[in-house]
Amino acid sequence: MPPNGWKDTYPPVLKLLQPKLRRRAIVLADNIFTFKRALRPYVEYVQSGQNGFVSSTLDISDGFELSVFMG
């Protein structure tokens, strides 16, 4: 399995960009199944319902997290 060190940047990058997102902006993250442990904080953040996103994991290829920013 390839190194996944950069996957831990998903949450801080999203939080950095979040103030600039328009309502109903779509955010797509890949490799959700391949790097399940490393991406758990990201998935929990967008699926919590407390951070402005509606999100669902899509069972396509290695997994995609499809998130819509609701503001």
ABEGO torsion letter per residue (X at the ends): XBBAAAAAAAAAAAAAAAAABBBGBBBBBBGAAAAAAAAAAAAAAAAAGAAGBBBBBBBBEAEBBBBBBAX
